């Protein structure tokens, strides 16, 4: 099905959309795509990079994951509940990554953020953002736009993508924590002097500002947060709700996220 050009938000240099379809629609002519999956892929990527771990995104429940991890000399992360059944190990849980000893490379399958990042890899520069590193990512983007402006060239658009979750039938469930995470990046861009946000991006910015005063409580109270807390993963929710505690800017290159120095 063809996407109407208006839905690509090309009239605006800074855009916001949901999920893999929205990412594909708005990132076609963008220079940067910022993927946000607060609970928990991009938070896990950020925590891993804080520990010096390179992260390889991979498709969720793909039987080739173990073989791929071996080929790149990486540890394969599993789902949270699978790790629990095994009695521990590295999983999509940010807390498990923060505690993992001796991991240098990590293959991290994820049904949402990972899939979006991988799908965009051949196009714009793909960055992974969350609440922990939102100002670091926004500062990098602002610096790049300013650098291109000084050189008299356009830097290209920026698309911020809220990954969302999935309903049992596979359809997109817009997850409010990803709206807030995307809005947090957009708010930081605005605070750094950037304009040209689409109405969709302005909506996400406003959503973040509405909860910024009590962000940790909001993340814990939302549906995804409650699901994880009820499942025994309250530490993951707490880690994901920490704001501006990391200076890592994860950029996807050569099939892996590493810090963009």
Secondary structure as GFF3:
##gff-version 3
##sequence-region A 1 261
A	DSSP	three_ten_helix	5	8	.	.	.	ID=ss1
A	DSSP	beta_strand	14	18	.	.	.	ID=ss2
A	DSSP	alpha_helix	19	26	.	.	.	ID=ss3
A	DSSP	beta_strand	30	36	.	.	.	ID=ss4
A	DSSP	alpha_helix	41	50	.	.	.	ID=ss5
A	DSSP	beta_strand	54	58	.	.	.	ID=ss6
A	DSSP	alpha_helix	65	71	.	.	.	ID=ss7
A	DSSP	beta_strand	75	76	.	.	.	ID=ss8
A	DSSP	alpha_helix	80	86	.	.	.	ID=ss9
A	DSSP	alpha_helix	94	99	.	.	.	ID=ss10
A	DSSP	beta_strand	105	109	.	.	.	ID=ss11
A	DSSP	alpha_helix	113	120	.	.	.	ID=ss12
A	DSSP	beta_strand	125	129	.	.	.	ID=ss13
A	DSSP	alpha_helix	134	150	.	.	.	ID=ss14
A	DSSP	beta_strand	157	162	.	.	.	ID=ss15
A	DSSP	beta_strand	165	166	.	.	.	ID=ss16
A	DSSP	beta_strand	172	173	.	.	.	ID=ss17
A	DSSP	alpha_helix	176	191	.	.	.	ID=ss18
A	DSSP	alpha_helix	199	211	.	.	.	ID=ss19
A	DSSP	three_ten_helix	212	214	.	.	.	ID=ss20
A	DSSP	alpha_helix	215	221	.	.	.	ID=ss21
A	DSSP	alpha_helix	223	230	.	.	.	ID=ss22
A	DSSP	alpha_helix	234	241	.	.	.	ID=ss23
A	DSSP	beta_strand	250	253	.	.	.	ID=ss24
A	DSSP	beta_strand	256	259	.	.	.	ID=ss25
###
